[in-house]
Amino acid sequence: GGEPGMLSEETISWILDKLDSKGCDIFLNTNGLFIRRYRKYLKRFKQIIYHCSENLLPGDVIERVDEVDTRYMLVVNDDNISRLKNFLDEHPGIKFDIV
């Protein structure tokens, strides 16, 4: 659990190098912080699952990722369902998986 973008660059580099040396397919789950801080590492992942927002607030910035296969996921609940339409309208070019 936790956001991998909170790790130091030294730790991220070590983890990725170790997994690469074992021949692992590497997947990333992030709330977007990793993408903003460590974009140079994105091509090392087989797929990214980007948990875009649980608040669905107007003006939430979604970093587009074109470097690697990326799935954009929204968690919709009773607290944010009323903001879903506006949020989706603000990001017309992104296909979201909604859970």
TALIN-V874318 format. One record per backbone hydrogen bond with DSSP energy under -0.5 kcal/mol. NH is the residue of the N-H (numbers start at 0). CO is the residue of the C=O. E is the energy in kcal/mol with one decimal. If there is no record, write none. Layout:
NH,CO,E
NH,CO,E
This chain:
3,1,-0.6
3,28,-0.6
5,2,-1.9
6,3,-1.5
11,7,-2.4
12,8,-2.7
13,9,-2.1
14,10,-2.7
15,11,-2.7
16,12,-2.5
17,13,-2.5
18,14,-2.6
19,15,-2.6
20,16,-2.3
21,17,-1.0
22,19,-1.7
23,18,-2.4
25,23,-0.6
26,24,-0.5
27,46,-2.2
29,48,-2.2
35,31,-2.2
36,32,-2.6
37,33,-3.2
40,37,-2.2
41,38,-1.8
43,40,-2.0
44,41,-1.9
45,25,-3.8
46,25,-0.8
47,68,-2.3
48,27,-3.5
49,47,-0.6
49,70,-3.2
50,29,-3.0
50,48,-0.7
51,49,-1.3
51,72,-1.6
52,72,-0.5
59,56,-1.9
61,59,-0.6
62,60,-0.6
63,61,-0.5
65,63,-0.5
70,47,-3.0
71,94,-0.7
72,49,-3.2
72,70,-0.6
73,96,-2.9
74,52,-0.7
75,73,-0.7
79,76,-0.9
80,76,-1.8
82,79,-1.9
83,80,-1.1
86,82,-2.2
87,83,-2.7
88,84,-2.5
89,85,-1.8
90,86,-0.7
90,87,-0.8
91,88,-0.6
93,90,-1.4
95,93,-0.6
96,71,-3.4
97,95,-0.5
98,73,-2.8
98,96,-0.5
